[in-house]
Amino acid sequence: MVVIRLARGGAKKRPFFNIVVADSRLRRDGRFIERVGFYNPVASGGEQPLRVAFDRVEHWTGHGAQMSPTVRRLVEQAKTAAA
């Protein structure tokens, strides 16, 4: 099954997450199909904390991909911020 989930990056105590489309059988930070955004929970100043490519998320969900609960919450948050 194809899932849209977070892949962790960044340094120790400075998390940075890529929002990726991946096969559910692969490791969390392993190979992925496509990167559709990012989430930076420790963004400060003029840094952008969240970016989502809504067109690509719609494409993948239309083809049967499931979003993780956290990604679903982040996408809804980004939609309300964009509106």
C-alpha positions as CSV (number, residue, x, y, z in Angstrom):
1,M,0.0,0.0,0.0
2,V,1.2,3.5,-0.7
3,V,1.2,6.0,2.2
4,I,1.8,9.7,2.6
5,R,3.9,10.0,5.8
6,L,6.7,12.0,7.5
7,A,10.3,11.1,7.0
8,R,12.6,12.5,9.7
9,G,15.7,14.5,8.9
10,G,17.6,17.3,10.6
11,A,20.1,17.1,13.5
12,K,19.8,15.9,17.0
13,K,17.3,18.1,18.9
14,R,16.5,20.0,15.7
15,P,13.9,17.8,13.9
16,F,12.9,18.4,10.3
17,F,10.3,16.3,8.5
18,N,9.8,15.7,4.8
19,I,6.3,14.8,3.7
20,V,6.8,11.8,1.4
21,V,4.8,9.3,-0.6
22,A,6.3,5.9,0.1
23,D,5.5,2.2,0.0
24,S,4.3,1.2,3.5
25,R,6.7,-1.7,3.7
26,L,9.8,0.5,3.5
27,R,11.6,2.1,6.4
28,R,10.4,5.5,7.8
29,D,13.5,7.3,6.5
30,G,14.2,5.0,3.6
31,R,13.3,5.1,0.0
32,F,10.3,7.0,-1.1
33,I,8.4,7.7,-4.3
34,E,8.0,11.5,-4.2
35,R,8.5,14.4,-1.8
36,V,5.3,16.5,-1.5
37,G,6.2,18.9,1.2
38,F,8.0,19.5,4.5
39,Y,7.3,20.3,8.1
40,N,9.7,22.2,10.4
41,P,8.3,22.2,14.0
42,V,11.1,24.4,15.3
43,A,10.9,27.1,12.6
44,S,11.8,30.5,14.0
45,G,11.9,34.0,12.5
46,G,11.1,34.2,8.8
47,E,11.4,30.4,8.3
48,Q,8.4,28.7,6.8
49,P,7.2,25.9,9.2
50,L,5.0,24.0,6.7
51,R,4.7,23.6,3.0
52,V,2.4,21.1,1.1
53,A,2.0,20.6,-2.6
54,F,-1.8,20.2,-2.5
55,D,-2.0,19.1,-6.2
56,R,0.4,16.2,-5.6
57,V,-1.4,15.1,-2.4
58,E,-4.7,15.1,-4.3
59,H,-3.1,13.1,-7.1
60,W,-1.8,10.4,-4.8
61,T,-4.9,10.2,-2.6
62,G,-6.9,9.9,-5.9
63,H,-4.8,6.9,-6.8
64,G,-5.4,5.2,-3.5
65,A,-2.7,6.5,-1.2
66,Q,-3.5,6.7,2.5
67,M,-2.4,9.6,4.7
68,S,-1.0,9.0,8.1
69,P,-3.0,10.7,10.9
70,T,-0.2,13.3,11.5
71,V,0.0,14.2,7.8
72,R,-3.8,14.4,7.6
73,R,-3.7,17.0,10.5
74,L,-0.9,18.9,8.8
75,V,-2.6,19.1,5.4
76,E,-5.8,20.3,7.1
77,Q,-3.7,22.9,9.0
78,A,-2.1,24.1,5.8
79,K,-5.4,24.3,4.0
80,T,-6.9,26.5,6.7
81,A,-3.8,28.7,6.6
82,A,-3.9,29.1,2.8
83,A,-7.6,30.0,2.8
